[in-house]
Amino acid sequence: MKLRYYANQCGYVKRLFIALICAISAACSTPEQPVSAGLALIPSQLTPLPNAQVVATFPEPNPSSRAYVNNRGTFKAYQGRGQLLIENHQATRADIYINNQKLPFKQALKANALYQYNLAQYTHNGINSFKVDNVQPAGASLTLRFAFATLKNTATQQVDFSAVDALIEQDVNNGFPGAVLAVVKNGELIKLTAYGDARQYQQDDLMLLRPEPMQTNTLFDLASNTKIFATNLALMKLVSEGLLNIHQPVQAYIEEYQGAGREQHRVKDLLSHSAGYPAVFDFHRKDTAKGDAFFSQQSSSTKQLLLTQVPFSANTTGGQRYSDIDYMILGVLVERISGLTLDDYLEQQVYKPLGLNNTLFNPLNKGFKREQFAATELSGNTRGGRINFANARTKVIQGEVHDERAYYSLGGVAGHAGLFSNAHDLAILSQLLLNKGGYGDQQVFTASSLAQFLTPQGSDETYGLGFRLAGNNQARRWHFGPYASAQAYGHTGWTGTVTVIDPAYDLAIILLTNARHTTITDTKQGYLFSGKSYETAKYGSVVSLVYEALFNQ
């Protein structure tokens, strides 16, 4: 039997063939390459077996009386890609069909052996079917494992994105600082483009003589996109592992979360922003209505205030009020259940297994340099000298989280803000979500836990559990545009980030900008970052033009 191997596989194939081939060097994010299909024998000592999107044993042990529903199923794949691992249990032959095409086995199967089959010649984009028949001899069986899809970095689809390019480039020419736009469609990264500069200002309104150009791998402060690409991933993983029940009281996991009715708050109430907490709470400043009693620029004391003292409205009547406090508490919840800090848990249990080395908290403490980041506010957190408080930063913020609560009061690691990433890493995380929890040989969470988090909450259908939803009423068309399906979800971030994940179109749109890296002007209502006046920074137009490019190809 001729051995076949594929040099540019993601983790699933990589783990299978390291046992066979010594010189394989492939990154987890590298997509599988279309090669000729064929059956390859795998060392039987390979353990543990890789995770898979579908694991099914045939013949089915409890078949239906309806003959044509037995020994069949579906899996997700993309045209010219897909891997099947076959665990043979005593069978000498079997007929396996992919999309009604029989896989040709030229030799008899060996008992208790593992086989790898490349499905490149049989798959199409989206849902694919499989069927198993004629497993011999009687009493024998085999198990099929279909790998999770991975992201292909080169596009086979030719899409004209000139309209969206023209919009962003015009804004850049008129003074907008910069952006990176990534588009994932049908498992391919079909667009990854950088515009403008990552940093233009030395301080205040003093321009750099040589601005730092934006790169496609520039890292961004994700702001509130932290909620879905950090805290939600951690929570869904804990739910999938049976370590968290979102219907339980928060106090079941955090003993000191009690008093003034806190005992009634379920984890779900925090996730759905229906616990009654205010939008923000300025622990880092003494000049607030609460004064010294709630002042904290130390993580442990801030967490105690969060859990025992921050006031909330007891009569929310099930309505939503968007609050960072909810996700600050959820960040603590992850730490209590996992026994790790939030950043360690995510970086060790989620990002590293996926091969993501550019998604992390406090990156300047972990070997990254400032010039690798898109800059945010020009004069620290002072709004051009309009605000002052103890220990306030006054220089251009670059590589440090902008959010004041996360930076000053929670040490840069918080459930609501603090995550940094680049467009390529977020494209992989978006593919993970489009795959409903798995990527290559990694399964981070189950499809059922994701479905739970994407269920509309309360009277406002745009609220899921942490995720913001497009819904049917287009109330968030400024975010999702007019073309997104009702199933689309994502989030926005104060620094200038927006994500749209649309399973109906197998699509993800990631727009990262440094819109706050601009001068601030006074208005009747207060002040305005000039970067937020550009169309690119308003999100919806960029998202709309991406959809139009795909629809009109």
Secondary structure, 3 states (H helix, E strand, C coil): CCCCCCCCCCHHHHHHHHCCCCCCCCCCCCCCCCCCCCEEEECCCCCCCCCCCEEEEECCCCCCCCHHHCCEEEEEECCCCCEEEEEEEECCEEEEEECCEECCCCCCCCCCCEEEEECCCCCCCEEEEEEEEEEECCCCEEEEEECCCCCECCCCCCCCCHHHHHHHHHHHHCCCCEEEEEEEECCEEEEEEEEEEEEEEEECCEEEEEEEECCCCCEEECHHHHHHHHHHHHHHHHHHCCCCCCCCEHHHCCCCCCCCCHHHCEHHHHHCCCCCCCCCCCCCCCCCCCHHHHCCCCHHHHHHHHHHCCCCCCCCCCCCCCCHHHHHHHHHHHHHHHCCCHHHHHHHHHHHHHCCCCCEECHHHCCCCHHHECCCCCCCCCCCCCCCCCCCCCCCCCCCCCCHHHHHHCCCCCCCCCEEECHHHHHHHHHHHHCCCEECCEECCCHHHHHHHCCCECCECCECCCCEECCCCCCCHHHHCCCCCCCCEEEEECCCEEEEEEHHHCEEEEEEECCCCCCEEEECCEEEEHHHHCHHHHCHHHHHHHHHHHHCC
